Amino acid sequence: MRSRLFSFLSCLLLSTTAVQTAHAVDLNQQRKYYDEAKRALAKGDSGPYQMYSTALADYPLEPYLEYDELTARLKTASNAEIEKFLAEHGDLPQANWMKLRWLRWLADRGDWQPFVKYYDPKMNFVELDCLYGQYQLNNNQRAEGYASAEKLWMTGKTLPAACDGFFAQWAAAGQLTEQKRWQRAKLAAQARNYS
């Protein structure tokens, strides 16, 4: 009885060790594939990434490669690809940067439906706030757009160029008064922003 138990435990231990060794080889190979794909993507070559994508599917750092590959072709990627990536990997530190670039691109090409769906004021990108405000003004949400413009205008900081068109529309509608101009000038002086 003891010898059977000993034999069984020995076999179990050996098989566990063999599986761990095989997995370690796989993990080492995945590391090599990852490094090769990362270097290639940095040079603009997605070939190795495409070739190794199946082997890297369960590799913990694979989403970072996917981010690099998708970011490199952001302007040609479909909205569905980007939405899928954000849904699966939205917790990556870089995900908001991808989202920012994608939303800029959507606004540039006038693709407002996904822009509005994914715009989030909590992202805290003034440029996106201005683009969203411009969307509001152009889509019969004037009161909301005017309120957004006034809120963004009242700062002593220099604002992104993307806000210029939004503020021009707001001013053309008679919403930018002399008092608001002076308030902003005062805020800029207090912030020592003389540009």
N, C-alpha and C positions, 0 to 999 in steps of 0.2 A: 504494500500500500504506500509506504514511504517513498519507495523508488518511483512509483507511478506519479506521485505528487511532485517529486523532485524533477522528473522528466518533463512533466507538463509545465511547471514553472520555468524550467530552463528554456523550453521551446518558446514559451510566451515572451520571455525576456529577450531571446535572440531575435524573434520576429519583430518585436517592438523596436529593437536597436536597428535592425535592417531597414525598417520603414523610416525611422528617423534619419538614417544615413542617406537613404534614397531621396528623402525630402530635402535634406541639406544640400545635396548635389543639385536638385532642381532649383532651390533657392539661390544657390551660387550662380547657376546658369541664368536665372531671372535677373540677378544683379548685373551680370555682363550684358544681357540684352537691354536692360534699362539704361545702363551707361552708354551703350552704343547708340540707342535710339535718341537719348537726350543730346548727345554730341551732334548727331545728324540733324535733329530738329533745330538746334542752335544755328546750324549752317543753312537752314531752309530746305533740308532734304527730309521728306516724310517717309521715304521708302523703308528704312529699317523699322520705324514705328509700325507701319502697316504690316510688315513681314512678321514682327514679333507680337503683334497685338493679342493674338490668341494665347500665346505662351505667357503673356504678362497679365492676363485677365484677372487673376487673383492676387497679383503682386500689390502690396499696400501702397506703393508710390505711383502706380499706373495712372490714377486720375491727374497727376501733375503732368505726365506726358500728354494725356488727352487734352488738358488745358493748353499746353504749348502748341500742340498740333492744331487745335481748333482756333486759337487766337491768331495763328499765322494765316489762316484762311477765313478770318471773320467776315470779310466782305463777300465771300462767295459761299459761305456755309448757309444752310437753310435755317430758317427760324426754328423749325422743329428740332434740328440738331442742337442748337444753342439752348432751347427750352429744356430739352432732355438732359443736357449736361448740368444746367443750373438746378434742375429738380433732383438729380442724383448726387451732385457734388457742390451744392450751394454753400456748404459749410467750409469749403476750402478758403484759406486766407485770400487767395487771388480772385475768387469768384466775383466779388464786387467790382474789381477792375475790369474783368471781362464784361460784366453787365453794363458798366459805364460806357465802355467802347461800343458795345452792341447798341445800346440805347441812342448814343450819338449817331451811329450809322443809320438806325431806323429813322431818326428825326431828319437826317440829311436827305434821305430818299423819300421822305413823306409817308412812311409806313407807320401810321399813328396807332392802329389798333393794337399791335403787340407792345408799342411804346407805352401806351396808357395802361395796358394790363400789367406790365412789369415795372413801371415807374413807382418808386417808393420814396417819399420825402425824407424818410428816416436814413436813407443812404447818405444824406448830407453832402450832396454835390450841387452847388449853386447853379452850375451850368445846366444840369438836368431840370432844376427848378424853373429856370428861365425858359427852357424849351417846353416844359409842361405848361407854363403860363401862356406862352405864345399859342400853344395848342388850344388852350381855353378861349383866348380872344378870337381865334379863327373858327371856333365851333360853338358859337352862341352861348358861351359861358362867361360873358363879359364881366359881370359883377365879381365872380371868382378870380378871373384873370386880373382885373384891376386891383383887387385886394392882394393878390400874389405879387404884383409889380410894386405896389407901395411897400409891402413888407421887405422885399428884396432891395428896394431902392434905399431904404433907411439904414444905411451902414456907412462906416467910414473907410471900409476896405475897397480896394480896386476889384471890380467885378469882371468876370470873363467876357471875352468878345461875343460869345454866344448870346449874351444878354442884350446886346446893342439893338437888335431888331425888335425884341420884346419891348424894351423901353421906348423905342421910337414909335411903336404902335400905341403904347400907353399915352405918350406925350401928344401924339396926333389926335387922340380922342379927347384931349383937353384935361387929362387927369393929372398931369405934372405941373403943379402950380409953382409960382415963385417961392412961396413959403416952403414947399417941399424941397426945392433946389437949395435954399439957404440952410434948411435943416441938415441936408446931406453934406453941404460944405462945412458946416459946424462939426458934424461927426467926423469928417475927414481930418479937420484941423486937430480935433481932440486925439485922434489916432495917429497924428503926425504923418499923415498920408497926404503929401502935397503934390502928388502927380495928377 
